[in-house]
Amino acid sequence: MYLLMAAIFVVGYLCIALEHPLKLDKAASALLTAALTWAVLVLGADQILPLLELGTHNPADSSAFVVTELRHHLGEIAEILFFLMGAMTIVELIDAHGGFKVITDRIHTRKRVSLLWIIGLLTFFLSAVLDNLTTTIVMISLLRKLVRGRPERWLYVGIVVIAANAGGAWSPIGDVTTTMLWIGGQITAPGVITQLFIPSLICLLVPLAILSVRLHGDAPRPRKVSHLGEKHPPVTTAKERATVLSVGLGALLFVPIFKTVTGLPPYMGILFGLGVLWVVTEIMHREKTAEHRHPLSVIGVLHRIDTPSILFFLGILLAVSALATAGHLTQVATALRDSLGNIYAINYAIGLLSAVVDNVPLVAGAMKMYPLVSEGALASAAAEETGWLSQFVTDGRFWEFLAFCAGTGGSSLIIGSAAGVAAMGMERIGFFWYVKRVSGLAFLGYTGGALAYLAMSVL
């Protein structure tokens, strides 16, 4: 049963990684993997759990233990999912009002190098407030308004992918993996911002500097300019767009403050922000007809939320939790420590691996493989273990570097991040074109940022 669980997870993971060739949505594979791993665990609990020295060999007691663990893990996962759902709804509401036009309509330059830096830095900071996937979609829509022709535009899209992943790494709400670590208590908002901002910025600046030497002249503008992401003329006024943008971004930025002041989990802060924005939009549009009011309401934008991604996160996190309960991840953690030796090599390898497979299960696995160490446990640890365990306290070096590596390493391949997959789908970018033109830049940026973090750690 123990080996069967591992086999099911590997097969499910392969189905997720080969989503496009198999033409099978990764959410379906993740949900099946989760259900099967937990089913095998509970059916073989009397065989598996004694291996963990839990002191129970009674099948009924073993099954009850598994069900209790499932409920415990589901509670932790639900915090992440509710946070993501709230954040997605806020972003979709801003987009429905055309709020991002307030920012994007101010870009007028045609020079390739200037446009490259504007797009890169705008994506970097916007991704920290929204998330890397949403920011990528918004910026590609913007690029279609600014640059004519796919071959010309693809290089800018590549920079958007790098910038979106780099920007999401230093913000607790910018990337789902960073959010997972923040909600789990492994990092704090002030800690991740102060420690990862410079490495993340260098991760972007290295590719920008290299391309600035190569690019010259002006970028061709589209012959016909259309509104960003809109199929119909806008139905909101400039004041309404600005109001929804400011309140929406304010709600997202308020989440870390809400958590610090109240001590409540981040999903409570995002739900509070969503409630405020809901009330604001209802009051703002109450005089309009139902036909015009509905698309601009929270109820009207709920269908635009990326529900398959939510179900994917649910499935893969549950599957990883099953392996953690059965003890698989403890063995993997021990093997990594024995083979690689230090936290920096482990995390750098995880970052490169995330370019091939999804970073969400990698981070979820790392969170289960290396439990969070409390200050009390650190104080009572043996002297020879203190140095190693100190890397796993809240805001420890392992968790900070994991957030950076898992967030930015996926840029090395276009299939290595949600931002890259979205760009691939929207612009039909070829896998090998990205490898030839962008992967080297992304790898150099990733390595430069990692070295910057190491230098900061030494200093």
ABEGO torsion letter per residue (X at the ends): XAAAAAAAAAAAAAAAAAAAAAGBBAAAAAAAAAAAAAAAAAAAAAAAAAAAGAGBABAAAAAAAAAAAAAAAAAAAAAAAAAAAAAAAAAAAAAAAGAAAAAAAABABABAAAAAAAAAAAAAAAAAABBAAAAAAAAAAAAAAABBEAAAAAAAAAAAAAAAAAAAAABAAABAAAAAAAAAGABBAAAAAAAAAAAAAAAAAAAAAAAAAABBEBBBBBABBBBBGBABBBABBAAAAAAAAAAAAAAAAAAAAAAAAAGBBAAAAAAAAAAAAAAAAAAAAAABBAAAAAAABAAAAAAABBAAAAAAAAAAAAAAAAAAAAGAAAAAAAAAAAAAGBAAAAAAAAAAAAAABBAAAAAAAAAAABBBBBAAAAAABBAAAAAAAAAABBGBAAAAAAAAAAAAAAAABAAABAAAAAAAAAAGBBAAAAAAAAAAAAAAAAAAAAAAAAAAAAX
